[in-house]
Amino acid sequence: MKVVEVLRRCELCSGLTDPEVESLAALFHTKHARQNEVLLKEGDKSNQLYIVSRGRVAVLVYSSISPGEREKIATLHDYDIYGEFALMDGFARSASIVAEEDSDFIYTEYLDFHRFLEKNEHIGFVVMRNLAKILTAKLRKTNLEIRNGTHFNISK
């Protein structure tokens, strides 16, 4: 699938016009991952934002309950984004990402992305508003899972 098509279907670009999406698409590159390939490691330096084009990935964090094991905290599918935490705060990766099946992605470098958003204020506003909505939804989901006791799923 073309980068423009992925961006049009991604919540991050909701509310952008076709010409705006097309200009943003120039910043993105494509990547393929095989099943079980580690795409990002918790604690590593971060400098890219990813969108799943096709496939499924697991979001894993190191367990505080069982040292050496990882907990699966989420599964991401087509058009979901990851790497957005580091986009906002510049810190190291907060989780590992592992392909659960052969998957395709688009990604952009943070510095290029930030420069583009600064130069294109309307696009920047819309994208950051959408990013706030995405992060808020993830936080609400996590809060409900913790409250319901369904958040922790230990896996190796």
Rosetta constraint file for C-alpha pairs under 8 A:
AtomPair CA 1 CA 5 HARMONIC 6.56 0.50
AtomPair CA 1 CA 6 HARMONIC 6.89 0.50
AtomPair CA 1 CA 53 HARMONIC 7.16 0.50
AtomPair CA 2 CA 6 HARMONIC 6.51 0.50
AtomPair CA 3 CA 7 HARMONIC 6.25 0.50
AtomPair CA 3 CA 25 HARMONIC 6.01 0.50
AtomPair CA 3 CA 28 HARMONIC 7.04 0.50
AtomPair CA 3 CA 29 HARMONIC 7.75 0.50
AtomPair CA 3 CA 30 HARMONIC 7.66 0.50
AtomPair CA 3 CA 106 HARMONIC 6.73 0.50
AtomPair CA 4 CA 8 HARMONIC 6.15 0.50
AtomPair CA 4 CA 21 HARMONIC 6.57 0.50
AtomPair CA 4 CA 22 HARMONIC 5.99 0.50
AtomPair CA 4 CA 25 HARMONIC 5.59 0.50
AtomPair CA 5 CA 9 HARMONIC 6.43 0.50
AtomPair CA 6 CA 10 HARMONIC 6.15 0.50
AtomPair CA 6 CA 51 HARMONIC 7.97 0.50
AtomPair CA 6 CA 53 HARMONIC 5.96 0.50
AtomPair CA 6 CA 79 HARMONIC 6.53 0.50
AtomPair CA 7 CA 12 HARMONIC 7.51 0.50
AtomPair CA 7 CA 13 HARMONIC 6.08 0.50
AtomPair CA 7 CA 21 HARMONIC 6.75 0.50
AtomPair CA 7 CA 25 HARMONIC 7.22 0.50
AtomPair CA 7 CA 79 HARMONIC 7.80 0.50
AtomPair CA 8 CA 13 HARMONIC 6.27 0.50
AtomPair CA 8 CA 14 HARMONIC 7.23 0.50
AtomPair CA 8 CA 18 HARMONIC 7.95 0.50
AtomPair CA 8 CA 21 HARMONIC 6.83 0.50
AtomPair CA 9 CA 13 HARMONIC 7.66 0.50
AtomPair CA 9 CA 14 HARMONIC 7.84 0.50
AtomPair CA 9 CA 79 HARMONIC 6.47 0.50
AtomPair CA 10 CA 14 HARMONIC 6.90 0.50
AtomPair CA 10 CA 51 HARMONIC 7.84 0.50
AtomPair CA 10 CA 79 HARMONIC 4.88 0.50
AtomPair CA 10 CA 80 HARMONIC 6.84 0.50
AtomPair CA 11 CA 79 HARMONIC 7.51 0.50
AtomPair CA 11 CA 80 HARMONIC 7.83 0.50
AtomPair CA 11 CA 130 HARMONIC 6.76 0.50
AtomPair CA 11 CA 134 HARMONIC 7.74 0.50
AtomPair CA 12 CA 81 HARMONIC 7.99 0.50
AtomPair CA 12 CA 127 HARMONIC 5.76 0.50
AtomPair CA 12 CA 130 HARMONIC 5.26 0.50
AtomPair CA 12 CA 131 HARMONIC 6.04 0.50
AtomPair CA 12 CA 134 HARMONIC 7.76 0.50
AtomPair CA 13 CA 21 HARMONIC 7.02 0.50
AtomPair CA 13 CA 126 HARMONIC 7.47 0.50
AtomPair CA 13 CA 127 HARMONIC 6.05 0.50
AtomPair CA 13 CA 130 HARMONIC 7.21 0.50
AtomPair CA 14 CA 126 HARMONIC 7.79 0.50
AtomPair CA 14 CA 127 HARMONIC 7.87 0.50
AtomPair CA 14 CA 130 HARMONIC 7.05 0.50
AtomPair CA 15 CA 126 HARMONIC 6.91 0.50
AtomPair CA 16 CA 20 HARMONIC 5.85 0.50
AtomPair CA 16 CA 21 HARMONIC 6.19 0.50
AtomPair CA 16 CA 123 HARMONIC 6.98 0.50
AtomPair CA 16 CA 126 HARMONIC 7.13 0.50
AtomPair CA 17 CA 21 HARMONIC 6.25 0.50
AtomPair CA 18 CA 22 HARMONIC 6.10 0.50
AtomPair CA 19 CA 23 HARMONIC 6.22 0.50
AtomPair CA 20 CA 24 HARMONIC 6.27 0.50
AtomPair CA 20 CA 123 HARMONIC 6.94 0.50
AtomPair CA 21 CA 25 HARMONIC 6.04 0.50
AtomPair CA 22 CA 26 HARMONIC 6.88 0.50
AtomPair CA 23 CA 27 HARMONIC 7.92 0.50
AtomPair CA 24 CA 28 HARMONIC 7.62 0.50
AtomPair CA 24 CA 116 HARMONIC 7.85 0.50
AtomPair CA 27 CA 108 HARMONIC 5.86 0.50
AtomPair CA 27 CA 109 HARMONIC 7.80 0.50
AtomPair CA 27 CA 112 HARMONIC 6.92 0.50
AtomPair CA 27 CA 113 HARMONIC 6.94 0.50
AtomPair CA 28 CA 106 HARMONIC 6.01 0.50
AtomPair CA 28 CA 107 HARMONIC 5.20 0.50
AtomPair CA 28 CA 108 HARMONIC 4.66 0.50
AtomPair CA 28 CA 109 HARMONIC 7.92 0.50
AtomPair CA 29 CA 106 HARMONIC 5.37 0.50
AtomPair CA 29 CA 107 HARMONIC 5.37 0.50
AtomPair CA 29 CA 108 HARMONIC 6.33 0.50
AtomPair CA 30 CA 104 HARMONIC 7.34 0.50
AtomPair CA 30 CA 105 HARMONIC 5.70 0.50
AtomPair CA 30 CA 106 HARMONIC 4.45 0.50
AtomPair CA 30 CA 107 HARMONIC 6.42 0.50
AtomPair CA 31 CA 104 HARMONIC 5.80 0.50
AtomPair CA 31 CA 105 HARMONIC 5.14 0.50
AtomPair CA 31 CA 106 HARMONIC 6.11 0.50
AtomPair CA 31 CA 107 HARMONIC 7.60 0.50
AtomPair CA 32 CA 102 HARMONIC 7.52 0.50
AtomPair CA 32 CA 103 HARMONIC 5.89 0.50
AtomPair CA 32 CA 104 HARMONIC 4.49 0.50
AtomPair CA 32 CA 105 HARMONIC 6.29 0.50
AtomPair CA 33 CA 37 HARMONIC 6.16 0.50
AtomPair CA 33 CA 39 HARMONIC 7.60 0.50
AtomPair CA 33 CA 99 HARMONIC 6.68 0.50
AtomPair CA 33 CA 102 HARMONIC 5.70 0.50
AtomPair CA 33 CA 103 HARMONIC 5.30 0.50
AtomPair CA 33 CA 104 HARMONIC 6.29 0.50
AtomPair CA 34 CA 99 HARMONIC 6.68 0.50
AtomPair CA 34 CA 101 HARMONIC 6.51 0.50
AtomPair CA 34 CA 102 HARMONIC 4.37 0.50
AtomPair CA 34 CA 103 HARMONIC 6.51 0.50
AtomPair CA 35 CA 98 HARMONIC 7.96 0.50
AtomPair CA 35 CA 99 HARMONIC 5.13 0.50
AtomPair CA 35 CA 100 HARMONIC 5.28 0.50
AtomPair CA 35 CA 101 HARMONIC 4.12 0.50
AtomPair CA 35 CA 102 HARMONIC 4.66 0.50
AtomPair CA 35 CA 103 HARMONIC 7.42 0.50
AtomPair CA 36 CA 98 HARMONIC 5.81 0.50
AtomPair CA 36 CA 99 HARMONIC 5.03 0.50
AtomPair CA 36 CA 100 HARMONIC 5.65 0.50
AtomPair CA 36 CA 101 HARMONIC 6.91 0.50
AtomPair CA 37 CA 98 HARMONIC 5.64 0.50
AtomPair CA 37 CA 99 HARMONIC 5.45 0.50
AtomPair CA 38 CA 96 HARMONIC 7.42 0.50
AtomPair CA 38 CA 97 HARMONIC 6.04 0.50
AtomPair CA 38 CA 98 HARMONIC 4.47 0.50
AtomPair CA 38 CA 99 HARMONIC 6.60 0.50
AtomPair CA 39 CA 96 HARMONIC 7.40 0.50
AtomPair CA 39 CA 97 HARMONIC 5.39 0.50
AtomPair CA 39 CA 98 HARMONIC 5.69 0.50
AtomPair CA 39 CA 99 HARMONIC 7.19 0.50
AtomPair CA 40 CA 44 HARMONIC 7.47 0.50
AtomPair CA 40 CA 93 HARMONIC 7.57 0.50
AtomPair CA 40 CA 95 HARMONIC 7.63 0.50
AtomPair CA 40 CA 96 HARMONIC 5.08 0.50
AtomPair CA 40 CA 97 HARMONIC 5.05 0.50
AtomPair CA 40 CA 98 HARMONIC 7.28 0.50
AtomPair CA 41 CA 93 HARMONIC 6.76 0.50
AtomPair CA 41 CA 95 HARMONIC 6.48 0.50
AtomPair CA 41 CA 96 HARMONIC 4.25 0.50
AtomPair CA 41 CA 97 HARMONIC 6.65 0.50
AtomPair CA 42 CA 61 HARMONIC 6.85 0.50
AtomPair CA 42 CA 62 HARMONIC 7.91 0.50
AtomPair CA 42 CA 92 HARMONIC 7.40 0.50
AtomPair CA 42 CA 93 HARMONIC 4.91 0.50
AtomPair CA 42 CA 94 HARMONIC 5.30 0.50
AtomPair CA 42 CA 95 HARMONIC 4.25 0.50
AtomPair CA 42 CA 96 HARMONIC 4.56 0.50
AtomPair CA 43 CA 92 HARMONIC 5.08 0.50
AtomPair CA 43 CA 93 HARMONIC 4.90 0.50
AtomPair CA 43 CA 94 HARMONIC 6.24 0.50
AtomPair CA 43 CA 95 HARMONIC 7.32 0.50
AtomPair CA 44 CA 92 HARMONIC 5.35 0.50
AtomPair CA 44 CA 93 HARMONIC 5.43 0.50
AtomPair CA 45 CA 91 HARMONIC 7.27 0.50
AtomPair CA 45 CA 92 HARMONIC 4.69 0.50
AtomPair CA 45 CA 93 HARMONIC 6.32 0.50
AtomPair CA 46 CA 83 HARMONIC 7.55 0.50
AtomPair CA 46 CA 86 HARMONIC 6.30 0.50
AtomPair CA 46 CA 90 HARMONIC 7.21 0.50
AtomPair CA 46 CA 91 HARMONIC 7.07 0.50
AtomPair CA 46 CA 92 HARMONIC 5.50 0.50
AtomPair CA 46 CA 93 HARMONIC 5.79 0.50
AtomPair CA 47 CA 86 HARMONIC 7.54 0.50
AtomPair CA 47 CA 87 HARMONIC 7.54 0.50
AtomPair CA 47 CA 90 HARMONIC 7.98 0.50
AtomPair CA 47 CA 109 HARMONIC 5.75 0.50
AtomPair CA 47 CA 110 HARMONIC 5.27 0.50
AtomPair CA 47 CA 111 HARMONIC 7.62 0.50
AtomPair CA 48 CA 83 HARMONIC 6.43 0.50
AtomPair CA 48 CA 87 HARMONIC 7.63 0.50
AtomPair CA 48 CA 107 HARMONIC 6.38 0.50
AtomPair CA 48 CA 108 HARMONIC 5.47 0.50
AtomPair CA 48 CA 109 HARMONIC 4.52 0.50
AtomPair CA 48 CA 110 HARMONIC 5.30 0.50
AtomPair CA 49 CA 81 HARMONIC 7.35 0.50
AtomPair CA 49 CA 82 HARMONIC 6.21 0.50
AtomPair CA 49 CA 83 HARMONIC 4.73 0.50
AtomPair CA 49 CA 84 HARMONIC 6.07 0.50
AtomPair CA 49 CA 87 HARMONIC 6.94 0.50
AtomPair CA 49 CA 107 HARMONIC 5.44 0.50
AtomPair CA 49 CA 108 HARMONIC 5.49 0.50
AtomPair CA 49 CA 109 HARMONIC 6.58 0.50
AtomPair CA 49 CA 110 HARMONIC 6.63 0.50
AtomPair CA 50 CA 81 HARMONIC 5.56 0.50
AtomPair CA 50 CA 82 HARMONIC 5.31 0.50
AtomPair CA 50 CA 83 HARMONIC 6.12 0.50
AtomPair CA 50 CA 105 HARMONIC 6.57 0.50
AtomPair CA 50 CA 106 HARMONIC 5.78 0.50
AtomPair CA 50 CA 107 HARMONIC 4.31 0.50
AtomPair CA 50 CA 108 HARMONIC 6.80 0.50
AtomPair CA 51 CA 78 HARMONIC 7.87 0.50
AtomPair CA 51 CA 79 HARMONIC 5.75 0.50
AtomPair CA 51 CA 80 HARMONIC 5.63 0.50
AtomPair CA 51 CA 81 HARMONIC 4.33 0.50
AtomPair CA 51 CA 82 HARMONIC 6.45 0.50
AtomPair CA 51 CA 105 HARMONIC 5.58 0.50
AtomPair CA 51 CA 106 HARMONIC 5.35 0.50
AtomPair CA 51 CA 107 HARMONIC 6.24 0.50
AtomPair CA 52 CA 56 HARMONIC 7.65 0.50
AtomPair CA 52 CA 76 HARMONIC 7.62 0.50
AtomPair CA 52 CA 77 HARMONIC 6.31 0.50
AtomPair CA 52 CA 78 HARMONIC 5.04 0.50
AtomPair CA 52 CA 79 HARMONIC 4.99 0.50
AtomPair CA 52 CA 80 HARMONIC 5.54 0.50
AtomPair CA 52 CA 81 HARMONIC 6.37 0.50
AtomPair CA 52 CA 103 HARMONIC 7.52 0.50
AtomPair CA 52 CA 104 HARMONIC 6.23 0.50
AtomPair CA 52 CA 105 HARMONIC 4.56 0.50
AtomPair CA 52 CA 106 HARMONIC 6.64 0.50
AtomPair CA 53 CA 78 HARMONIC 5.30 0.50
AtomPair CA 53 CA 79 HARMONIC 5.66 0.50
AtomPair CA 53 CA 103 HARMONIC 7.50 0.50
AtomPair CA 53 CA 104 HARMONIC 5.23 0.50
AtomPair CA 53 CA 105 HARMONIC 4.77 0.50
AtomPair CA 53 CA 106 HARMONIC 6.50 0.50
AtomPair CA 54 CA 77 HARMONIC 7.08 0.50
AtomPair CA 54 CA 78 HARMONIC 4.93 0.50
AtomPair CA 54 CA 79 HARMONIC 7.52 0.50
AtomPair CA 54 CA 103 HARMONIC 5.44 0.50
AtomPair CA 54 CA 104 HARMONIC 5.10 0.50
AtomPair CA 54 CA 105 HARMONIC 6.88 0.50
AtomPair CA 55 CA 77 HARMONIC 5.83 0.50
AtomPair CA 55 CA 78 HARMONIC 5.96 0.50
AtomPair CA 55 CA 99 HARMONIC 7.89 0.50
AtomPair CA 55 CA 100 HARMONIC 7.90 0.50
AtomPair CA 55 CA 101 HARMONIC 6.28 0.50
AtomPair CA 55 CA 102 HARMONIC 6.34 0.50
AtomPair CA 55 CA 103 HARMONIC 4.23 0.50
AtomPair CA 55 CA 104 HARMONIC 6.39 0.50
AtomPair CA 56 CA 75 HARMONIC 6.83 0.50
AtomPair CA 56 CA 76 HARMONIC 5.63 0.50
AtomPair CA 56 CA 77 HARMONIC 4.68 0.50
AtomPair CA 56 CA 78 HARMONIC 7.06 0.50
AtomPair CA 56 CA 99 HARMONIC 6.18 0.50
AtomPair CA 56 CA 100 HARMONIC 5.56 0.50
AtomPair CA 56 CA 101 HARMONIC 5.95 0.50
AtomPair CA 56 CA 102 HARMONIC 7.80 0.50
AtomPair CA 56 CA 103 HARMONIC 6.43 0.50
AtomPair CA 57 CA 75 HARMONIC 5.69 0.50
AtomPair CA 57 CA 76 HARMONIC 5.28 0.50
AtomPair CA 57 CA 77 HARMONIC 6.72 0.50
AtomPair CA 57 CA 97 HARMONIC 6.41 0.50
AtomPair CA 57 CA 98 HARMONIC 5.43 0.50
AtomPair CA 57 CA 99 HARMONIC 4.28 0.50
AtomPair CA 57 CA 100 HARMONIC 5.01 0.50
AtomPair CA 57 CA 101 HARMONIC 7.22 0.50
AtomPair CA 57 CA 103 HARMONIC 7.86 0.50
AtomPair CA 58 CA 72 HARMONIC 6.55 0.50
AtomPair CA 58 CA 73 HARMONIC 7.76 0.50
AtomPair CA 58 CA 74 HARMONIC 6.04 0.50
AtomPair CA 58 CA 75 HARMONIC 4.65 0.50
AtomPair CA 58 CA 76 HARMONIC 6.44 0.50
AtomPair CA 58 CA 97 HARMONIC 5.65 0.50
AtomPair CA 58 CA 98 HARMONIC 5.23 0.50
AtomPair CA 58 CA 99 HARMONIC 6.32 0.50
AtomPair CA 58 CA 100 HARMONIC 6.27 0.50
AtomPair CA 59 CA 72 HARMONIC 5.73 0.50
AtomPair CA 59 CA 73 HARMONIC 5.74 0.50
AtomPair CA 59 CA 74 HARMONIC 5.09 0.50
AtomPair CA 59 CA 75 HARMONIC 5.99 0.50
AtomPair CA 59 CA 76 HARMONIC 7.47 0.50
AtomPair CA 59 CA 95 HARMONIC 6.32 0.50
AtomPair CA 59 CA 96 HARMONIC 5.79 0.50
AtomPair CA 59 CA 97 HARMONIC 4.88 0.50
AtomPair CA 59 CA 98 HARMONIC 6.78 0.50
AtomPair CA 60 CA 70 HARMONIC 5.90 0.50
AtomPair CA 60 CA 71 HARMONIC 5.37 0.50
AtomPair CA 60 CA 72 HARMONIC 4.47 0.50
AtomPair CA 60 CA 73 HARMONIC 5.85 0.50
AtomPair CA 60 CA 74 HARMONIC 7.37 0.50
AtomPair CA 60 CA 95 HARMONIC 5.53 0.50
AtomPair CA 60 CA 96 HARMONIC 5.02 0.50
AtomPair CA 60 CA 97 HARMONIC 6.28 0.50
AtomPair CA 60 CA 98 HARMONIC 7.73 0.50
AtomPair CA 61 CA 70 HARMONIC 5.28 0.50
AtomPair CA 61 CA 71 HARMONIC 5.32 0.50
AtomPair CA 61 CA 72 HARMONIC 6.65 0.50
AtomPair CA 61 CA 73 HARMONIC 7.16 0.50
AtomPair CA 61 CA 94 HARMONIC 7.40 0.50
AtomPair CA 61 CA 95 HARMONIC 4.94 0.50
AtomPair CA 61 CA 96 HARMONIC 6.21 0.50
AtomPair CA 62 CA 67 HARMONIC 7.41 0.50
AtomPair CA 62 CA 68 HARMONIC 6.95 0.50
AtomPair CA 62 CA 69 HARMONIC 6.02 0.50
AtomPair CA 62 CA 70 HARMONIC 4.32 0.50
AtomPair CA 62 CA 71 HARMONIC 6.16 0.50
AtomPair CA 62 CA 95 HARMONIC 7.87 0.50
AtomPair CA 63 CA 67 HARMONIC 5.84 0.50
AtomPair CA 63 CA 68 HARMONIC 7.04 0.50
AtomPair CA 63 CA 69 HARMONIC 5.61 0.50
AtomPair CA 63 CA 70 HARMONIC 5.06 0.50
AtomPair CA 63 CA 71 HARMONIC 5.69 0.50
AtomPair CA 63 CA 154 HARMONIC 7.50 0.50
AtomPair CA 69 CA 154 HARMONIC 7.13 0.50
AtomPair CA 69 CA 155 HARMONIC 6.56 0.50
AtomPair CA 69 CA 156 HARMONIC 5.35 0.50
AtomPair CA 70 CA 154 HARMONIC 6.20 0.50
AtomPair CA 70 CA 155 HARMONIC 5.66 0.50
AtomPair CA 70 CA 156 HARMONIC 5.77 0.50
AtomPair CA 71 CA 152 HARMONIC 6.52 0.50
AtomPair CA 71 CA 153 HARMONIC 5.52 0.50
AtomPair CA 71 CA 154 HARMONIC 4.43 0.50
AtomPair CA 71 CA 155 HARMONIC 5.50 0.50
AtomPair CA 71 CA 156 HARMONIC 7.73 0.50
AtomPair CA 72 CA 152 HARMONIC 7.43 0.50
AtomPair CA 72 CA 153 HARMONIC 5.79 0.50
AtomPair CA 72 CA 154 HARMONIC 6.50 0.50
AtomPair CA 72 CA 155 HARMONIC 6.52 0.50
AtomPair CA 73 CA 151 HARMONIC 6.71 0.50
AtomPair CA 73 CA 152 HARMONIC 6.91 0.50
AtomPair CA 73 CA 153 HARMONIC 7.06 0.50
AtomPair CA 76 CA 80 HARMONIC 5.85 0.50
AtomPair CA 76 CA 81 HARMONIC 7.77 0.50
AtomPair CA 83 CA 87 HARMONIC 6.44 0.50
AtomPair CA 83 CA 93 HARMONIC 7.39 0.50
AtomPair CA 84 CA 88 HARMONIC 6.41 0.50
AtomPair CA 84 CA 131 HARMONIC 7.70 0.50
AtomPair CA 85 CA 89 HARMONIC 6.35 0.50
AtomPair CA 85 CA 90 HARMONIC 7.76 0.50
AtomPair CA 85 CA 91 HARMONIC 7.98 0.50
AtomPair CA 85 CA 93 HARMONIC 7.90 0.50
AtomPair CA 85 CA 94 HARMONIC 7.68 0.50
AtomPair CA 86 CA 90 HARMONIC 4.56 0.50
AtomPair CA 86 CA 91 HARMONIC 5.31 0.50
AtomPair CA 86 CA 92 HARMONIC 6.57 0.50
AtomPair CA 86 CA 93 HARMONIC 6.51 0.50
AtomPair CA 86 CA 94 HARMONIC 7.98 0.50
AtomPair CA 87 CA 110 HARMONIC 6.44 0.50
AtomPair CA 99 CA 103 HARMONIC 6.64 0.50
AtomPair CA 108 CA 112 HARMONIC 7.26 0.50
AtomPair CA 108 CA 113 HARMONIC 6.60 0.50
AtomPair CA 109 CA 113 HARMONIC 6.15 0.50
AtomPair CA 110 CA 114 HARMONIC 5.98 0.50
AtomPair CA 111 CA 115 HARMONIC 6.13 0.50
AtomPair CA 112 CA 116 HARMONIC 6.12 0.50
AtomPair CA 113 CA 117 HARMONIC 6.24 0.50
AtomPair CA 114 CA 118 HARMONIC 6.13 0.50
AtomPair CA 115 CA 119 HARMONIC 6.29 0.50
AtomPair CA 116 CA 120 HARMONIC 6.06 0.50
AtomPair CA 116 CA 124 HARMONIC 7.85 0.50
AtomPair CA 117 CA 121 HARMONIC 6.03 0.50
AtomPair CA 117 CA 123 HARMONIC 6.34 0.50
AtomPair CA 117 CA 124 HARMONIC 4.27 0.50
AtomPair CA 117 CA 125 HARMONIC 7.93 0.50
AtomPair CA 118 CA 124 HARMONIC 6.53 0.50
AtomPair CA 120 CA 124 HARMONIC 6.02 0.50
AtomPair CA 121 CA 125 HARMONIC 6.02 0.50
AtomPair CA 122 CA 126 HARMONIC 6.29 0.50
AtomPair CA 123 CA 127 HARMONIC 6.01 0.50
AtomPair CA 124 CA 128 HARMONIC 5.98 0.50
AtomPair CA 125 CA 129 HARMONIC 6.01 0.50
AtomPair CA 126 CA 130 HARMONIC 6.15 0.50
AtomPair CA 127 CA 131 HARMONIC 6.03 0.50
AtomPair CA 128 CA 132 HARMONIC 6.10 0.50
AtomPair CA 129 CA 133 HARMONIC 6.43 0.50
AtomPair CA 130 CA 134 HARMONIC 6.22 0.50
AtomPair CA 131 CA 135 HARMONIC 6.13 0.50
AtomPair CA 132 CA 136 HARMONIC 5.99 0.50
AtomPair CA 133 CA 137 HARMONIC 6.12 0.50
AtomPair CA 134 CA 138 HARMONIC 6.33 0.50
AtomPair CA 135 CA 139 HARMONIC 6.17 0.50
AtomPair CA 136 CA 140 HARMONIC 6.12 0.50
AtomPair CA 137 CA 141 HARMONIC 6.14 0.50
AtomPair CA 138 CA 142 HARMONIC 6.18 0.50
AtomPair CA 139 CA 143 HARMONIC 6.11 0.50
AtomPair CA 140 CA 144 HARMONIC 6.28 0.50
AtomPair CA 141 CA 145 HARMONIC 6.21 0.50
AtomPair CA 142 CA 146 HARMONIC 6.12 0.50
AtomPair CA 142 CA 151 HARMONIC 7.03 0.50
AtomPair CA 143 CA 147 HARMONIC 6.13 0.50
AtomPair CA 144 CA 148 HARMONIC 6.02 0.50
AtomPair CA 145 CA 149 HARMONIC 5.87 0.50
AtomPair CA 145 CA 150 HARMONIC 4.99 0.50
AtomPair CA 145 CA 151 HARMONIC 4.77 0.50
AtomPair CA 146 CA 150 HARMONIC 6.26 0.50
AtomPair CA 146 CA 151 HARMONIC 5.28 0.50
